[in-house]
């Protein structure tokens, strides 16, 4: 990176980097730095009466400094939090050479730099727990300044708040914004709690293919790629359901997987094209058992993560205390539209949509239309955890017919905070019925439904060998973490959400400038001054441009012969032609 692309701060930090090396200090040492304590451990356990932490070694970033002549205070931030450090010239420079303090610490180190401190812990006269430094080691120089959030009277200034910047530069977000790291620590607790719940019941965590020749297990538009060696198209998985059910055929009692799924669909506050789903399948169970199993699991997770069954999300307080409310889909539609759609055919359903203002198109079959009605008119009403049960058969091609009504299926979705959180079935294990359902999906695909399921003949073959009665459940982990951490957008719980490519400012190459008689050595200073293209030069005020580029020549000690004002006027005129 050339100097013309660097800010003044970045240039100064590079100068400090070079100065450290000139002093014989390696700014990026290779050796291990043994850490014996963290900021959080010291804050929690230090007791002056016990005389503990009298020899500690800590490491982290410098996050603020108060320099007071021969002694200073600064804040050190490690992965657990911040702690104050007191540093004195005479303590870290015992040989009489003050360079380490006067030059290195005061002038060459910056906020964001990683250092190691050896010393002892004490309490200041103000009562603040502090590490008294006896030894300082440079561990990594930061050559790009952190955005520093300043607090005054409880108000944050210069906050790093722009969502696009925060998600694109999550590494900065985690350093400077308090509480962001906690979201991802809680995310880990959610996973651990769920694993513990499954493992304690003897269910096996497995891994299934991400690249699939047939994308199955859900209604979604897949991403497609090509495998050169096999010369076949492959799809990034949209779900792992069909592979997990093959394992039930193979004789496992219960299997589950935390799977990365990929769906080529829109992005919004609750959707990312890459997301994590957990699916579990247990033999000899049905959807009633799975409802009990799911609500107990969620209650446990909420308690493990938050210490209570209640969590606040936006304006809503959601309670995961069991049991959850249960209502059939048709009852829910009747409750919120006043219309009983049971027994209606596709034409009648289209009339209902017209009447209640739900938009549908010609590609949609009966199941998709019912889904649209529910999504538009019902879904948003279910804030507290509610099981929506007994879905119409057209909506559920992998689900067992309802034992009391062949028009329905034994399926539930759990709605929380107005959104679907999980989906579960009494799994269809009749291979003949399954083939007929897949063929119906094929007809929908031919009508233009690009989310209709493919026929997976190998999966049907697996069912033909026999699958025991089974219940399965899938839960969106990102949405679950949103609920458990009180977040309202999925991007807040993904470390690296999908983003559009970063916009890069257009720069003309050197030849474009030399063609209008600008000497090659002046191209970098001109671009440093903000004239990134010849078109920018054409718009320039010659006097202002002359002043700016001569100032850059002086500031960065480029030792170029300054152009005259007439030279700059000529460049501007040439650029206009």
C-alpha positions as CSV (number, residue, x, y, z in Angstrom):
1,X,0.0,0.0,0.0
2,X,1.5,3.3,-1.1
3,X,1.5,6.4,1.2
4,X,-1.0,8.2,-1.0
5,X,-3.6,5.6,0.1
6,X,-2.8,6.0,3.8
7,X,-4.4,8.4,6.3
8,X,-2.1,10.6,8.4
9,X,-2.7,8.3,11.4
10,X,-1.8,5.2,9.4
11,X,1.4,6.9,8.1
12,X,2.4,7.9,11.6
13,X,1.9,4.4,12.9
14,X,4.0,3.0,10.1
15,X,6.7,5.5,11.1
16,X,6.4,4.2,14.7
17,X,6.7,0.6,13.5
18,X,10.0,1.5,11.7
19,X,11.3,3.3,14.8
20,X,10.6,0.3,17.0
21,X,12.7,-1.9,14.7
22,X,15.5,0.7,14.7
23,X,15.6,0.4,18.5
24,X,15.9,-3.4,18.2
25,X,12.4,-4.1,19.3
26,X,10.5,-6.6,17.1
27,X,6.9,-5.3,16.8
28,X,5.6,-8.9,16.0
29,X,7.6,-11.3,18.1
30,X,7.3,-15.0,17.5
31,X,7.9,-16.3,21.0
32,X,5.1,-17.5,23.3
33,X,4.0,-14.9,25.9
34,X,2.8,-16.8,29.0
35,X,-0.4,-15.3,30.4
36,X,-1.1,-16.2,34.0
37,X,-4.3,-14.2,34.7
38,X,-7.1,-12.4,32.9
39,X,-8.8,-9.0,33.6
40,X,-11.9,-10.8,34.8
41,X,-10.1,-13.2,37.1
42,X,-8.2,-10.3,38.8
43,X,-11.4,-8.2,39.1
44,X,-13.3,-11.1,40.6
45,X,-10.7,-12.7,42.9
46,X,-8.2,-10.0,44.0
47,X,-8.1,-9.7,47.8
48,X,-5.4,-7.4,49.4
49,X,-5.7,-9.3,52.6
50,X,-4.9,-12.6,50.9
51,X,-2.0,-11.0,49.1
52,X,-2.8,-12.9,45.9
53,X,-1.9,-11.9,42.4
54,X,1.6,-10.6,43.5
55,X,3.2,-12.1,40.4
56,X,0.9,-11.8,37.3
57,X,1.4,-11.8,33.6
58,X,-1.4,-10.3,31.5
59,X,-1.7,-9.4,27.8
60,X,-4.1,-7.4,25.6
61,X,-4.7,-4.2,23.8
62,X,-4.0,-0.7,25.0
63,X,-7.4,1.0,25.0
64,X,-6.8,4.3,26.7
65,X,-3.9,6.2,28.3
66,X,-3.3,9.0,30.9
67,X,0.4,10.0,30.7
68,X,1.6,12.0,33.7
69,X,5.4,12.5,33.2
70,X,7.4,9.7,34.6
71,X,4.3,7.6,35.5
72,X,1.1,6.8,33.6
73,X,-2.1,4.9,33.8
74,X,-3.6,3.0,30.9
75,X,-6.4,0.5,30.2
76,X,-5.6,-3.0,29.0
77,X,-8.3,-5.0,27.3
78,X,-8.1,-8.8,27.0
79,X,-10.7,-11.3,25.9
80,X,-12.5,-11.0,29.3
81,X,-12.7,-7.3,29.8
82,X,-10.6,-4.3,30.8
83,X,-8.2,-3.6,33.7
84,X,-6.2,-0.6,34.7
85,X,-2.4,-0.7,34.6
86,X,0.0,1.6,36.4
87,X,3.4,2.0,34.7
88,X,6.4,3.9,36.0
89,X,9.6,4.8,34.2
90,X,11.9,3.7,37.1
91,X,10.1,0.3,37.3
92,X,10.4,-0.8,33.7
93,X,13.8,0.9,33.0
94,X,15.9,-0.2,36.0
95,X,19.2,0.1,34.2
96,X,19.0,3.9,33.9
97,X,18.1,3.9,30.2
98,X,14.7,5.5,29.9
99,X,14.1,4.6,26.3
100,X,11.4,1.9,27.0
101,X,9.2,4.4,28.8
102,X,10.1,7.8,27.4
103,X,10.3,6.7,23.7
104,X,8.6,3.3,23.3
105,X,5.6,3.6,25.7
106,X,5.0,7.4,25.4
107,X,5.7,7.9,21.7
108,X,5.8,4.7,19.7
109,X,2.9,2.7,21.2
110,X,-0.7,3.6,20.3
111,X,-4.3,2.7,21.3
112,X,-5.0,-0.8,19.8
113,X,-1.4,-2.1,20.2
114,X,-1.0,-5.5,21.9
115,X,1.4,-5.6,24.9
116,X,2.3,-7.9,27.7
117,X,2.7,-6.8,31.3
118,X,4.3,-8.5,34.2
119,X,3.8,-7.1,37.7
120,X,1.6,-7.3,40.8
121,X,-2.0,-6.3,41.6
122,X,-2.9,-3.5,44.1
123,X,-5.7,-1.2,44.8
124,X,-5.3,2.5,44.2
125,X,-6.2,5.2,46.7
126,X,-9.4,5.6,44.6
127,X,-10.2,2.0,45.2
128,X,-9.6,0.7,41.7
129,X,-8.0,-2.7,41.2
130,X,-4.8,-2.0,39.2
131,X,-1.8,-4.0,37.8
132,X,1.5,-2.3,38.8
133,X,3.8,-2.9,35.7
134,X,7.3,-4.1,36.3
135,X,8.0,-5.3,32.8
136,X,6.5,-4.3,29.4
137,X,6.7,-6.4,26.2
138,X,5.5,-5.3,22.8
139,X,3.5,-8.1,21.2
140,X,1.8,-6.6,18.1
141,X,1.7,-3.1,16.6
142,X,-1.6,-1.9,15.3
143,X,-1.0,0.1,12.1
144,X,-4.6,1.1,11.5
145,X,-6.3,3.2,14.3
146,X,-9.3,1.7,16.0
147,X,-12.5,3.9,16.1
148,X,-12.5,4.9,19.7
149,X,-15.8,5.4,21.4
150,X,-15.7,8.3,23.9
151,X,-18.0,8.4,26.9
152,X,-19.0,11.7,28.6
153,X,-21.8,11.9,31.2
154,X,-23.1,8.5,30.1
155,X,-23.3,9.6,26.4
156,X,-21.2,7.8,23.7
157,X,-19.4,9.9,21.1
158,X,-17.8,8.8,17.9
159,X,-19.6,5.4,18.4
160,X,-18.9,2.7,15.8
161,X,-22.6,2.2,15.1
162,X,-23.1,2.0,11.3
163,X,-24.5,-1.5,10.7
164,X,-22.8,-2.0,7.4
165,X,-19.4,-1.2,8.9
166,X,-20.0,-3.2,12.0
167,X,-21.0,-6.4,10.0
168,X,-18.2,-5.9,7.4
169,X,-15.6,-5.3,10.0
170,X,-16.8,-7.5,12.8
171,X,-13.2,-7.7,14.2
172,X,-13.5,-4.0,15.0
173,X,-17.0,-4.3,16.3
174,X,-16.0,-7.0,18.8
175,X,-13.1,-4.8,20.1
176,X,-14.8,-1.4,20.5
177,X,-18.5,-2.2,21.1
178,X,-19.4,-3.5,24.6
179,X,-21.8,-6.4,24.6
180,X,-21.2,-7.7,21.1
181,X,-18.9,-10.5,22.2
182,X,-21.5,-11.5,24.8
183,X,-24.0,-12.3,22.0
184,X,-21.6,-14.8,20.6
185,X,-20.7,-16.3,24.0
186,X,-24.5,-16.8,24.5
187,X,-24.7,-18.4,21.0
188,X,-22.2,-20.9,22.1
189,X,-24.1,-21.6,25.3
190,X,-27.3,-22.2,23.2
191,X,-25.5,-24.9,21.2
192,X,-23.9,-26.5,24.3
193,X,-27.2,-26.6,26.1
194,X,-29.0,-28.2,23.2
195,X,-26.2,-30.8,22.7
196,X,-26.3,-31.6,26.4
197,X,-30.1,-32.2,26.1
198,X,-29.8,-34.6,23.2
199,X,-26.6,-36.4,24.3
200,X,-28.1,-37.1,27.8
201,X,-30.9,-39.0,26.0
202,X,-28.4,-41.1,24.0
203,X,-28.9,-39.4,20.6
204,X,-26.0,-39.3,18.2
205,X,-24.5,-36.2,16.6
206,X,-23.6,-36.9,12.9
207,X,-22.4,-35.1,9.7
208,X,-24.1,-35.4,6.3
209,X,-23.1,-34.1,2.9
210,X,-23.2,-30.4,2.1
211,X,-22.7,-30.9,-1.6
212,X,-25.7,-33.0,-2.8
213,X,-26.7,-34.3,-6.2
214,X,-30.4,-33.8,-5.3
215,X,-31.2,-30.9,-2.9
216,X,-34.0,-32.3,-0.7
217,X,-35.7,-32.0,2.6
218,X,-37.2,-28.6,2.2
219,X,-39.0,-26.3,-0.3
220,X,-36.3,-23.8,-1.3
221,X,-34.3,-22.5,-4.2
222,X,-30.8,-24.0,-4.1
223,X,-27.4,-22.8,-5.1
224,X,-25.9,-24.8,-7.9
225,X,-22.3,-25.6,-8.8
226,X,-20.4,-28.1,-11.0
227,X,-18.1,-30.9,-10.0
228,X,-15.4,-31.1,-12.7
229,X,-14.1,-34.6,-11.9
230,X,-17.5,-36.3,-11.9
231,X,-18.8,-33.8,-14.6
232,X,-22.1,-33.4,-12.7
233,X,-24.1,-30.5,-11.2
234,X,-24.1,-30.4,-7.4
235,X,-26.2,-28.3,-5.1
236,X,-25.4,-26.8,-1.7
237,X,-27.8,-28.4,0.7
238,X,-31.0,-26.7,1.6
239,X,-31.6,-29.2,4.4
240,X,-30.2,-32.5,5.8
241,X,-33.5,-34.2,6.4
242,X,-33.3,-37.0,3.8
243,X,-29.8,-38.1,4.8
244,X,-30.7,-38.2,8.5
245,X,-33.8,-40.3,7.8
246,X,-31.6,-42.7,5.9
247,X,-29.6,-43.2,9.1
248,X,-32.9,-44.0,11.0
249,X,-33.4,-46.7,8.2
250,X,-29.9,-47.8,9.0
251,X,-30.8,-48.6,12.6
252,X,-29.8,-45.5,14.8
253,X,-32.4,-44.7,17.5
254,X,-31.9,-40.9,17.3
255,X,-29.6,-38.7,15.2
256,X,-29.1,-35.0,15.0
257,X,-26.9,-32.5,13.1
258,X,-26.1,-28.8,13.3
259,X,-26.0,-28.2,9.6
260,X,-25.0,-25.2,7.5
261,X,-27.7,-24.8,4.9
262,X,-27.8,-22.6,1.9
263,X,-30.9,-21.1,0.2
264,X,-30.8,-18.8,-2.8
265,X,-33.4,-16.4,-1.5
266,X,-33.8,-12.8,-0.4
267,X,-32.1,-11.3,2.5
268,X,-33.8,-9.4,5.3
269,X,-33.9,-9.1,9.1
270,X,-34.6,-12.8,9.6
271,X,-33.0,-14.3,6.4
272,X,-29.4,-14.9,5.4
273,X,-28.5,-17.1,2.4
274,X,-26.2,-19.2,4.6
275,X,-27.7,-20.2,8.0
276,X,-27.5,-22.9,10.6
277,X,-30.3,-25.4,11.3
278,X,-30.4,-28.2,13.8
279,X,-32.4,-31.3,12.7
280,X,-33.1,-34.3,15.0
281,X,-34.9,-37.6,14.2
282,X,-36.0,-40.1,16.8
283,X,-37.5,-43.5,16.0
284,X,-40.7,-44.8,17.5
285,X,-42.0,-41.3,18.3
286,X,-44.7,-39.0,16.9
287,X,-45.3,-35.3,16.6
288,X,-47.1,-35.2,20.0
289,X,-44.0,-36.6,21.7
290,X,-41.9,-34.1,19.7
291,X,-43.9,-31.1,20.9
292,X,-43.3,-32.1,24.6
293,X,-39.6,-32.8,23.8
294,X,-39.2,-29.4,22.0
295,X,-40.9,-27.2,24.6
296,X,-38.8,-28.8,27.4
297,X,-35.6,-28.3,25.4
298,X,-36.4,-24.6,24.8
299,X,-37.2,-24.0,28.5
300,X,-33.9,-25.6,29.4
301,X,-31.9,-23.6,26.9
302,X,-33.4,-20.3,28.1
303,X,-32.6,-21.1,31.7
304,X,-29.0,-22.2,30.8
305,X,-28.4,-19.1,28.8
306,X,-30.2,-16.4,30.7
307,X,-31.0,-17.9,34.1
308,X,-34.7,-17.3,33.6
309,X,-37.5,-18.5,31.3
310,X,-38.2,-14.9,30.2
311,X,-36.4,-12.9,27.6
312,X,-37.1,-9.4,26.2
313,X,-37.0,-9.0,22.4
314,X,-37.8,-5.5,21.3
315,X,-41.0,-4.4,23.0
316,X,-42.1,-8.0,23.8
317,X,-41.3,-10.2,26.8
318,X,-41.3,-13.8,25.8
319,X,-41.8,-16.6,28.3
320,X,-40.5,-20.1,27.5
321,X,-42.1,-21.6,30.5
322,X,-43.8,-24.9,29.6
323,X,-46.4,-25.9,28.4
324,X,-46.7,-23.9,25.2
325,X,-50.1,-23.0,23.6
326,X,-51.3,-25.4,20.8
327,X,-53.7,-24.6,17.9
328,X,-54.4,-26.2,14.5
329,X,-53.5,-24.2,11.4
330,X,-57.1,-24.2,10.1
331,X,-58.3,-23.0,13.5
332,X,-55.7,-20.2,13.4
333,X,-56.8,-19.1,9.9
334,X,-60.4,-19.1,11.0
335,X,-59.6,-17.2,14.1
336,X,-57.7,-14.4,12.3
337,X,-59.7,-14.2,9.0
338,X,-63.2,-15.5,10.1
339,X,-63.1,-18.0,7.2
340,X,-63.1,-21.8,7.5
341,X,-60.9,-23.0,4.6
342,X,-61.2,-26.8,5.4
343,X,-62.1,-28.8,2.4
344,X,-61.6,-26.0,-0.1
345,X,-60.0,-26.7,-3.5
346,X,-57.5,-24.4,-5.2
347,X,-60.1,-22.3,-7.0
348,X,-62.0,-21.6,-3.8
349,X,-58.8,-20.7,-2.0
350,X,-57.9,-18.2,-4.7
351,X,-61.3,-16.6,-4.2
352,X,-60.6,-16.4,-0.4
353,X,-57.2,-14.7,-1.1
354,X,-58.9,-12.2,-3.4
355,X,-61.5,-11.5,-0.7
356,X,-59.0,-10.9,2.2
357,X,-56.3,-9.2,0.1
358,X,-53.6,-11.9,0.0
359,X,-51.5,-11.8,-3.2
360,X,-51.0,-15.2,-5.0
361,X,-49.7,-16.1,-8.5
362,X,-50.4,-18.8,-11.1
363,X,-47.4,-20.9,-10.1
364,X,-48.7,-21.5,-6.6
365,X,-50.4,-24.8,-5.7
366,X,-53.0,-25.3,-2.9
367,X,-50.3,-25.8,-0.2
368,X,-48.4,-22.6,-1.2
369,X,-51.7,-20.6,-1.2
370,X,-52.6,-21.8,2.3
371,X,-49.1,-20.9,3.5
372,X,-49.5,-17.4,2.1
373,X,-52.8,-16.9,3.9
374,X,-51.3,-18.1,7.2
375,X,-48.2,-16.0,6.7
376,X,-50.0,-12.8,5.9
377,X,-53.0,-13.0,8.3
378,X,-51.9,-15.2,11.3
379,X,-48.2,-15.6,11.8
380,X,-47.4,-12.2,13.2
381,X,-50.0,-12.6,16.0
382,X,-48.2,-15.4,17.8
383,X,-45.7,-13.6,20.1
384,X,-45.6,-16.2,22.9
385,X,-44.4,-19.7,22.0
386,X,-47.3,-21.4,20.2
387,X,-47.4,-24.7,18.3
388,X,-49.4,-24.5,15.1
389,X,-50.5,-28.1,14.3
390,X,-52.1,-30.3,11.7
391,X,-51.1,-28.7,8.4
392,X,-52.9,-29.4,5.1
393,X,-51.3,-32.3,3.2
394,X,-50.4,-30.1,0.2
395,X,-48.1,-28.1,2.4
396,X,-46.2,-31.1,3.8
397,X,-44.8,-33.6,1.2
398,X,-42.6,-35.4,3.7
399,X,-45.1,-35.7,6.5
400,X,-47.4,-38.6,7.6
401,X,-51.1,-38.2,7.0
402,X,-53.1,-37.3,10.1
403,X,-54.4,-40.4,11.9
404,X,-57.9,-38.8,12.1
405,X,-58.1,-36.7,8.9
406,X,-56.4,-37.8,5.6
407,X,-56.6,-34.2,4.3
408,X,-54.2,-33.1,7.0
409,X,-50.7,-34.1,8.2
410,X,-49.2,-34.7,11.6
411,X,-47.0,-31.6,11.6
412,X,-46.4,-28.6,13.8
413,X,-44.5,-25.4,13.5
414,X,-43.5,-23.4,16.6
415,X,-44.2,-19.7,16.3
416,X,-42.4,-17.3,18.6
417,X,-42.4,-13.5,18.3
418,X,-44.4,-13.6,15.2
419,X,-42.0,-15.9,13.3
420,X,-41.5,-19.6,12.7
421,X,-38.8,-21.0,15.0
422,X,-39.1,-24.7,14.3
423,X,-40.8,-27.3,12.1
424,X,-41.6,-30.9,13.0
425,X,-43.4,-34.0,11.7
426,X,-44.5,-37.5,12.3
427,X,-42.3,-38.5,9.4
428,X,-43.8,-40.1,6.4
429,X,-42.4,-43.7,6.2
430,X,-44.8,-45.1,3.5
431,X,-42.6,-45.3,0.4
432,X,-45.5,-45.5,-2.0
433,X,-47.2,-42.4,-0.5
434,X,-43.8,-40.7,-0.5
435,X,-43.3,-41.3,-4.3
436,X,-46.8,-39.9,-5.0
437,X,-46.0,-36.8,-2.9
438,X,-42.7,-36.2,-4.8
439,X,-44.5,-36.6,-8.1
440,X,-47.0,-33.9,-7.0
441,X,-44.0,-31.6,-6.2
442,X,-42.7,-32.3,-9.7
443,X,-46.0,-31.1,-11.2
444,X,-45.6,-27.9,-9.2
445,X,-42.1,-27.5,-10.5
446,X,-43.4,-27.8,-14.0
447,X,-45.9,-25.1,-13.3
448,X,-43.0,-22.8,-12.4
449,X,-42.6,-23.2,-8.7
450,X,-38.8,-23.0,-8.3
451,X,-39.0,-24.0,-4.6
452,X,-40.8,-27.3,-5.3
453,X,-38.9,-30.5,-4.2
454,X,-36.9,-32.8,-6.5
455,X,-37.7,-36.5,-6.6
456,X,-35.0,-38.4,-4.6
457,X,-35.2,-42.0,-5.8
458,X,-32.5,-43.2,-3.5
459,X,-34.4,-41.8,-0.5
460,X,-37.5,-43.7,-1.7
461,X,-35.4,-46.8,-2.1
462,X,-34.2,-46.4,1.5
463,X,-37.9,-46.2,2.7
464,X,-38.7,-49.3,0.8
465,X,-36.3,-51.2,3.0
466,X,-38.4,-50.0,5.9
467,X,-38.2,-47.0,8.3
468,X,-39.7,-47.3,11.8
469,X,-42.3,-44.7,13.0
470,X,-40.2,-41.6,13.5
471,X,-40.6,-38.0,14.5
472,X,-38.3,-35.3,13.3
473,X,-37.8,-31.6,14.2
474,X,-35.8,-28.8,12.6
475,X,-35.0,-25.5,14.3
476,X,-33.3,-22.4,12.9
477,X,-30.4,-21.8,15.2
478,X,-29.8,-18.2,14.2
479,X,-33.4,-17.3,15.0
480,X,-33.2,-19.2,18.3
481,X,-30.1,-17.2,19.2
482,X,-31.9,-14.0,18.2
483,X,-34.6,-14.8,20.7
484,X,-32.2,-15.9,23.5
485,X,-30.1,-12.7,23.1
486,X,-33.0,-10.3,22.5
487,X,-31.9,-9.3,19.0
488,X,-34.3,-8.3,16.3
489,X,-32.0,-8.9,13.2
490,X,-30.3,-12.1,12.1
491,X,-27.1,-10.1,11.2
492,X,-26.5,-9.3,14.9
493,X,-26.1,-13.0,15.7
494,X,-24.0,-14.0,12.7
495,X,-20.3,-13.2,13.1
496,X,-19.9,-12.6,9.4
497,X,-23.3,-12.1,7.7
498,X,-23.4,-12.0,3.9
499,X,-22.7,-8.5,2.5
500,X,-22.6,-6.9,-0.9
501,X,-19.0,-6.4,-2.2
502,X,-17.3,-3.3,-0.7
503,X,-17.4,-0.3,-3.0
504,X,-13.9,0.7,-4.1
505,X,-13.2,4.2,-5.3
506,X,-12.2,4.4,-8.9
507,X,-8.6,5.5,-9.5
508,X,-7.1,6.3,-12.9
509,X,-3.8,4.7,-13.7
510,X,-0.6,6.7,-14.0
511,X,-0.8,6.8,-17.9
512,X,-4.1,8.7,-17.7
513,X,-2.3,11.5,-15.8
514,X,0.9,11.6,-17.9
515,X,-1.2,12.0,-21.1
516,X,-2.3,15.4,-19.8
517,X,1.4,16.4,-19.1
518,X,1.4,15.6,-15.4
519,X,4.8,14.2,-14.5
520,X,4.7,10.6,-13.3
521,X,6.2,11.4,-9.8
522,X,3.3,13.8,-9.1
523,X,0.5,11.3,-9.7
524,X,0.7,9.8,-6.2
525,X,0.6,13.2,-4.4
526,X,-2.3,14.4,-6.7
527,X,-4.3,11.2,-5.8
528,X,-3.4,11.7,-2.1
529,X,-5.0,15.1,-2.4
530,X,-8.2,13.5,-3.5
531,X,-8.0,13.9,-7.3
532,X,-8.3,10.1,-8.0
533,X,-9.2,10.5,-11.7
534,X,-8.4,12.8,-14.5
535,X,-12.1,13.8,-14.4
536,X,-11.5,15.0,-10.8
537,X,-8.5,17.1,-12.1
538,X,-10.8,18.7,-14.7
539,X,-13.2,19.8,-11.9
540,X,-10.3,21.2,-9.7
541,X,-9.7,24.8,-8.7
542,X,-6.0,25.2,-9.9
543,X,-5.0,27.5,-6.9
544,X,-6.5,25.1,-4.3
545,X,-5.0,22.0,-6.1
546,X,-1.5,23.7,-6.2
547,X,-1.6,24.5,-2.5
548,X,-2.7,21.0,-1.6
549,X,-0.1,19.0,-3.6
550,X,2.7,21.4,-2.5
551,X,1.6,20.8,1.1
552,X,1.7,17.0,0.6
553,X,5.2,17.3,-0.9
554,X,6.4,19.1,2.2
555,X,4.5,17.1,4.8
556,X,5.7,13.7,3.5
557,X,9.3,14.9,2.7
558,X,9.0,13.8,-0.9
559,X,11.6,16.3,-2.0
560,X,9.9,16.9,-5.4
561,X,10.4,20.1,-7.3
562,X,7.1,22.0,-6.8
563,X,5.1,22.8,-9.9
564,X,4.2,26.4,-10.6
565,X,0.6,27.6,-10.5
566,X,0.7,27.9,-14.3
567,X,1.8,24.2,-14.5
568,X,-1.3,23.2,-12.5
569,X,-3.6,25.5,-14.6
570,X,-2.3,23.7,-17.7
571,X,-3.0,20.2,-16.2
572,X,-6.6,21.3,-15.4
573,X,-7.1,22.7,-18.9
574,X,-5.7,19.6,-20.5
575,X,-8.0,17.4,-18.4
576,X,-11.0,19.3,-19.6
577,X,-10.3,18.6,-23.2
